[in-house]
Amino acid sequence: MIAFIAPIRAGIQTDKYLFDGGYARLNSSTGNFLFFYYNKDHLGNNHEVLNHKGGVRQVTSYYPFGAPYADDAAISGTDIQPYKYNGKELDLMHGLNTYDYSARQYYSILGRWDRVDPLCERYYSTSPYAYCSNNPIRFVDPTGEAPGDFFQNIDDAAKDFGLYYNDNSIRSNKEFASYIFEIKDDKGNKGYSYSMAVIGTIKSSTPVSEIGAKNVATIHTHAAFNPKLINGNNVFSGSFDNDRVENLSSNEKKEITERGTDIGNANFRHLDSYLVTPNGSLQKYSPKTGKISVLSNEMPSDFNDPDRLNYIDTRERHPESTMDLLRYQENINKGILNSIIK
């Protein structure tokens, strides 16, 4: 079952459809989909493409800044998929060979963006065209965002929180928690952001609401993998019945009113709750429906978790200074103030 389908648009490959972890290709003779899966390297790059039987169809190796130096087209003939370095699309049109990062195009041969960093005013010591502070071995830049930044929808804010904080949560073995809230930009456009996370304990965390903010959801991490739990700690607490050894139904989850578990707290607040797990997933619980959905399996993950969903490690990708934290809070305050006065 394909959870999310989007046509791969590079060149004329309109018969390929992207899903989380790979793509499907329509077999025109049978009308059925053939499924292919990505095998990522330790940096999160799509190193191999495997068919449904585990056979290798394509192998791509990369220089540190992302340029492919070995793209084995002989294995797969003309059946080449374009999502490669950082999982981004390599656009070969007109010989430009740039990676599509949505907001900007990236020249991997030069190790430079095609335009300035939208957050460049925060980093005066770094060139606004530089990729990952010229250190792609230590850093990645999947979104370029941070707490207080503007996101078009709540799910995007939740995904960025997971990318930003889950590595810290696993390394420190502590939960991190934030509220996601409504903001407006300088033009009055409504969007969403998340607050700087509150660091809790190995078992719990409580987000703190920003003054004047309209909260729309909560989000938290679950620290490092815990082998003492039946499901590790890769599920919402309160969603699993240990006696029956099975997940609660949607109606059963909706009936939980006491606080103290993730499900009970979400029902009490009447707010959607997001969870980032040590095995690398981002999940969403809705108190209205009692349903839990998986939004992504591409969060930083714990090497010790046997159910690890990816190879995205927990190295520090967002080193912060005191000035960074002050700027994040300034952005948060500004977005809330715009929402109040406009």
C-alpha positions, 0 to 999 in steps of 0.5 A: 500500500502506497501511503504517499504517491508523487510522480517523479518529474525528472526528465520524462519518467512519468511512470514512476511514483515516489513513496516513503522509502522507494518508488513504484513503476507502472507496468503498462502491459499488466497495469500493476505496480513494480516496487523498488526500495532505497538502501541508504548509506550512513549519511542518508544518501540513496546508495542502492536501489533494490527490487522487491526480491532484494536484487540490486538495480542501481548503485550510486556512490558520492563525493563528500559534497554530493557529486556522484562519482560512480553511478552504475547505469549498467545494472539497471539500463535506462531504468534510472531513478533520480533521487540520490544525495540526501534523498534529493532529486538530481535534475539533469535537464540542460546539463545543470546537474543540480539537486532540488532542495525545494527552496534552492538548487544545489551545485554539488560539483561546486559545493554551493547553493544557487542563491543565498541562504534565507537564514543568512542574516543569522550567520554573518561569518558564513558565506550565504552560498556555502553548503553545511558550513563547508563541512558535509561530513559533519552536517546535513541541511535537509530543511535549513529551518529552526524553532520559530521559523515559518512552516506552511502546515502543522505536519511540516513543522512537526517533521522539522522538529523531529529532524532538529531534536531527535538526535539530541534526544537519543544522545542524551537519553531524555525526552524533548517536548514542544508546542506547535502553534499558529504564527503569521509572517510580516505579510500576514500569511498564516503558518505554524512553528514550534517552540524551543524544546523543553528537556525532560527525563528519560520517561517524561517531558512537558512542553511549555506554552509560549505567551500569546500563542494559539497552540494547535498540537504538541510534539515530543521525542521518546529518548533512546531505545529502551529494551525493557519495554515491549515495543521499545519506546517506539509507540505512544504510551497508553496506546498498547495493552500489555495484558492483551499484548495488542494495540488499543482500538481507536475507540478505546484510545479515545476513551482514555481521559486520565493524564500520565500517558501520551494518549491520555495527555492528548485527549485531555488537551484536545490537541493532536499529538506528534511523537518522534521515536528512537527507531526513526519514525514520526507519528501523529495521534488525533484525539478526535478519531483515536487514530495513529498515523505514520508521517515519516520514517526518516528521522534520526534513529538509534543505532541500538534499536533492532527495529531501526527504520533508516541509517540516519545517525545521531551526530550533532547537525545543529550546533547552537550558540547562545546567540542562536537561541536568542534569535530563535526566541526572537523569531517565535515572539515576532511570529506570535506578535504578528498573529495578535496585531494583524 
